[in-house]
Amino acid sequence: LLREPVAAGVDRLAVDTDPATVVAALRRDGGVVVTGLLDPATTAVLAGELDPHVQRRAPGFGAEDTSGFYGRNTIRIQGLAVKSPTFVERVLLHPLLLGVADAVLLPQCGDYWMSQAETIYIGPGSAAQQLHRDDLNWSLAARLRVDLQVSTLVALGDYDAEVGATMVVPGSHTGDPDRAVDAAAARPVELAPGDALVYLGSLVHGGGANRTADRWRRALYLGYLVGWLTPEEAVARSITADVAASLPPRALDLLGWSAIRGNTAHDGAEAALKLWQLDADDQVRTGGFFRPR
Ligand SMILES: O=C(O)CCC(=O)C(=O)O
């Protein structure tokens, strides 16, 4: 970008902003830009770990995506914890992202976990994605009107309006999740490489149209989800015991390699009850790296 990025309707805060200020902006508008979430060197290393996988994959989301929602000329690679150590160390465990997720999600759950992480590389000539609220994956829970998910899109390269910057409807995260989407109010959130859009699962948004002939919109998506809901990606299945052995404890929690502890904000049974438990016999098959918690 040779000009200042456009992000109408959401704040742009630097990565050293305290989590409480980021959370306040997120709660007000439904999304916030964090500039410099990753420094240029880390952004380049991360893109370098992901790009070979992207280059081997044909665009489209296979037979699963009959609607085109996921983009017919979009490349989505999952299983990122196995493919990219930098993703785990610098994105999944990013202190600001964890600070924001702690504040937004922990009041509703014993712990949160990763719902999905994927590349979203939108190719030239792609139509705009249908505007949507991610929370409607869990449509009954979305109607409880509590925060279920905190998502992040990190720019790994071009992320301007022409190439498919994410479209958001600022303020659309409040109110009735069933009300009609106001597409006319959608605005592009342009990012420089290493910048991130952090947004609530209730915010109306969608991938922008890529109107270029030859440029790709390169993004990394990460979602944290309350631990009592089923993640979009079967994350734990992509992790082998060898990989688990190399991961820090907090990464194991987030990747489905630990039990989800009870809600310690409460006493008694609610604090004691756990989800995603593993029998001791099955624990052997995880090389002992599954955390009972
Ligand atoms: O690629 C983007 O900018 C948004 C993607 C998205 O919202 C989705 O695939 O659910």
The ligand as a Gaussian input file, in Angstrom:
#p B3LYP/6-31G(d) Opt

LIG

0 1
 O      -11.278000     -13.872000       4.246000
 C      -11.864000     -13.022000       4.908000
 O      -11.571000     -11.828000       4.882000
 C      -13.012000     -13.452000       5.782000
 C      -13.284000     -14.934000       5.678000
 C      -14.471000     -15.383000       6.440000
 O      -15.136000     -14.624000       7.070000
 C      -14.856000     -16.793000       6.422000
 O      -14.377000     -17.557000       5.585000
 O      -15.717000     -17.176000       7.256000

